[in-house]
Amino acid sequence: MMISAEQGAFRALADPTRRQILKYLDAADMTIAEISGRFDMTRGAIKKHLVILEEGRLISVRTAGRERINHLEPRAMKSVSDWLGYFDRFWDDRLDDLKTAIENEHRDKKEIPE
């Protein structure tokens, strides 16, 4: 079964290790060895995470001699950001409702004589 780039991105972002790898790659391109040196897991486990990040198009890989250099692809985050942004209005509406309720309660308390 083929998954879309957007689905791949969400799958990749679902794991905290992969999110941390993205943070490291935001600072600099890194080899598998450099990345695996920052985690308490095997190089093979890191490689599996990198494959999922690459499938989600969140990273790209280039070969330099015998090394595979991993590079963050921030443009791929746009579809994720756009999808999440769609729900911003939900929270904005909820927060506006909460603000109104608090203001009304505060106003009502002021109107009640003590």
C-alpha positions as CSV (number, residue, x, y, z in Angstrom):
1,M,0.0,0.0,0.0
2,M,1.4,3.4,-1.0
3,I,1.1,6.2,1.5
4,S,1.0,9.9,0.5
5,A,3.9,12.2,1.4
6,E,1.7,13.9,4.0
7,Q,0.9,10.5,5.6
8,G,4.6,9.7,5.5
9,A,5.4,13.0,7.2
10,F,2.9,12.4,10.0
11,R,4.1,8.8,10.5
12,A,7.7,10.1,10.7
13,L,6.8,12.8,13.2
14,A,4.8,10.4,15.4
15,D,8.0,9.1,17.1
16,P,10.0,11.2,19.6
17,T,13.3,9.8,18.5
18,R,12.6,10.9,14.9
19,R,11.6,14.3,16.1
20,Q,14.8,14.6,18.0
21,I,16.8,13.6,14.9
22,L,15.1,16.4,13.0
23,K,16.2,18.8,15.6
24,Y,19.8,17.6,15.3
25,L,19.6,17.9,11.5
26,D,18.2,21.4,11.8
27,A,21.6,22.4,13.3
28,A,23.8,20.6,10.8
29,D,23.8,17.8,8.2
30,M,25.0,14.6,9.8
31,T,26.1,11.1,9.0
32,I,24.4,8.0,10.5
33,A,27.4,7.6,12.8
34,E,27.1,11.2,14.0
35,I,23.4,10.8,14.7
36,S,23.7,7.4,16.3
37,G,26.4,8.8,18.6
38,R,23.8,11.1,20.2
39,F,21.4,8.2,21.1
40,D,21.6,5.2,23.3
41,M,20.5,2.8,20.5
42,T,22.1,0.8,17.8
43,R,23.2,2.3,14.5
44,G,20.7,-0.1,12.8
45,A,17.8,1.3,14.9
46,I,18.9,4.9,13.9
47,K,19.1,3.8,10.2
48,K,15.4,2.5,10.4
49,H,14.4,5.9,11.8
50,L,16.2,7.7,9.0
51,V,14.5,5.5,6.4
52,I,11.1,6.5,7.8
53,L,12.1,10.2,7.8
54,E,13.3,9.9,4.2
55,E,10.1,8.1,3.2
56,G,8.2,11.0,4.8
57,R,10.4,13.4,2.7
58,L,11.4,15.2,5.9
59,I,15.1,14.5,5.1
60,S,17.2,13.9,2.0
61,V,20.3,11.8,1.8
62,R,23.3,12.4,-0.4
63,T,26.4,10.2,-0.7
64,A,29.9,11.6,-0.1
65,G,32.4,8.9,-0.7
66,R,31.4,6.1,1.7
67,E,29.3,8.3,3.9
68,R,25.6,9.0,3.6
69,I,24.9,12.6,4.7
70,N,21.4,13.3,6.1
71,H,19.9,16.7,5.4
72,L,16.7,18.3,6.9
73,E,14.1,19.2,4.3
74,P,12.0,21.9,6.0
75,R,9.8,22.4,3.0
76,A,8.2,19.0,3.6
77,M,6.9,20.3,7.0
78,K,4.7,22.8,5.1
79,S,2.0,20.2,4.4
80,V,2.0,19.2,8.1
81,S,1.9,22.9,9.1
82,D,-0.9,23.6,6.7
83,W,-2.9,20.7,8.0
84,L,-2.5,21.6,11.6
85,G,-3.1,25.3,10.7
86,Y,-6.6,24.3,9.5
87,F,-7.5,23.5,13.1
88,D,-6.1,26.8,14.5
89,R,-9.5,28.3,13.9
90,F,-11.1,25.6,16.2
91,W,-8.8,26.7,19.0
92,D,-9.2,30.3,18.3
93,D,-13.0,30.0,18.5
94,R,-12.8,28.0,21.7
95,L,-10.4,30.5,23.3
96,D,-12.7,33.4,22.2
97,D,-15.6,31.6,23.8
98,L,-13.7,31.1,27.0
99,K,-12.6,34.7,27.1
100,T,-16.2,35.9,26.6
101,A,-17.4,33.6,29.4
102,I,-14.7,34.9,31.8
103,E,-15.5,38.5,30.9
104,N,-19.2,37.9,31.4
105,E,-18.6,36.2,34.8
106,H,-16.4,39.0,35.9
107,R,-18.9,41.6,34.8
108,D,-21.8,39.7,36.5
109,K,-19.8,39.6,39.8
110,K,-19.3,43.4,39.6
111,E,-23.0,44.0,39.1
112,I,-24.0,42.0,42.2
113,P,-24.1,44.3,45.3
114,E,-22.3,43.0,48.3
